[in-house]
């Protein structure tokens, strides 16, 4: 029977096989021999599903520059620095409107993050007696607000999913009730990476006059998302994952139709219509009370500029090359179960592994402690997804890839030393299987 160390060895072999290292030029390994065995000289970050790292170039420097040389407030200060900063905020809105194919930049609303955005939608739209449909893979950013509203006679039904996370559009139509008001769904599962058919479900929502809300936490910055073609009324985004920006900034894009139905959850100062005790009734001021996270917006602006220059299709291709190879190699481990789709078709660069015969948490801990590989283990704030994938309650080890892997300085002076180190660690582990 395969041993615990053998599983770790095979995972390492899959991750650091020369073919992968060839495709990702910044990926390298530097094994160091010590009396206690082997340790990692450099950390390998595979937790981009939680937050991306490293961030896009100029993100940190642009935020630092703002804080050091001109952390003014927009819509309040009547001086040149404030006006210049306001222009950068507008440019960022325009970038997001282009990215998601929104009607115009007024429809881009900034929030502290995607969880806040989804709460704004759920608690600002739904009324007693309303019913919504949600996918079976939803994050707790959707499920917990809905459960909070259950006492207010607001109900939901889960759209069934296959064990690989696949959702059939035709199953949506059968669940629609007279009181159904909206369909709320993530675009890509944060557990298994499966892509949901938002275009087809958007068509169903259009035919039945339902609002359609999409959580793009795992897809924004990786694939094209067309708000208008997919009939999306509410597109929630976060800046710190695929968009490669900082934490603490996100938002939503809203259609004209939904804007007329949505009640702002927070009221306060906007810097506009200060003579009135009522909130402005126009976008974006209607939903942006209080002081905005301007350093976060400026950091996001830098990240979006990088994405425009690098090209999202090229970024996506590189991620999927790594994902495809990883899936292929993992399938050679009999004890490893891939949660979700087994190939790169209809998925993104998020892969969850389950080792039913072992403790996933122990394996994840050893990967980090012994080999410097950072993953995420557990339920990933999505218990309903794990239930659908049959990985409840033990969860999975999640690998989420990016186009570049952060690294420390090389301590080995040449590729020959690296190759030798790889040979030594393979030999060492094999001798101890």
Secondary structure as GFF3:
##gff-version 3
##sequence-region A 1 433
A	DSSP	alpha_helix	4	15	.	.	.	ID=ss1
A	DSSP	alpha_helix	18	23	.	.	.	ID=ss2
A	DSSP	beta_strand	31	34	.	.	.	ID=ss3
A	DSSP	beta_strand	37	40	.	.	.	ID=ss4
A	DSSP	beta_strand	44	45	.	.	.	ID=ss5
A	DSSP	alpha_helix	59	69	.	.	.	ID=ss6
A	DSSP	alpha_helix	80	100	.	.	.	ID=ss7
A	DSSP	three_ten_helix	105	107	.	.	.	ID=ss8
A	DSSP	beta_strand	108	111	.	.	.	ID=ss9
A	DSSP	alpha_helix	114	125	.	.	.	ID=ss10
A	DSSP	beta_strand	131	135	.	.	.	ID=ss11
A	DSSP	alpha_helix	140	148	.	.	.	ID=ss12
A	DSSP	three_ten_helix	149	152	.	.	.	ID=ss13
A	DSSP	beta_strand	155	159	.	.	.	ID=ss14
A	DSSP	alpha_helix	170	173	.	.	.	ID=ss15
A	DSSP	beta_strand	180	186	.	.	.	ID=ss16
A	DSSP	alpha_helix	198	208	.	.	.	ID=ss17
A	DSSP	beta_strand	211	215	.	.	.	ID=ss18
A	DSSP	beta_strand	234	238	.	.	.	ID=ss19
A	DSSP	beta_strand	250	254	.	.	.	ID=ss20
A	DSSP	alpha_helix	256	259	.	.	.	ID=ss21
A	DSSP	three_ten_helix	285	287	.	.	.	ID=ss22
A	DSSP	alpha_helix	294	310	.	.	.	ID=ss23
A	DSSP	alpha_helix	312	330	.	.	.	ID=ss24
A	DSSP	beta_strand	337	339	.	.	.	ID=ss25
A	DSSP	beta_strand	350	354	.	.	.	ID=ss26
A	DSSP	alpha_helix	360	371	.	.	.	ID=ss27
A	DSSP	beta_strand	373	374	.	.	.	ID=ss28
A	DSSP	beta_strand	376	378	.	.	.	ID=ss29
A	DSSP	alpha_helix	383	389	.	.	.	ID=ss30
A	DSSP	beta_strand	396	400	.	.	.	ID=ss31
A	DSSP	alpha_helix	415	431	.	.	.	ID=ss32
###
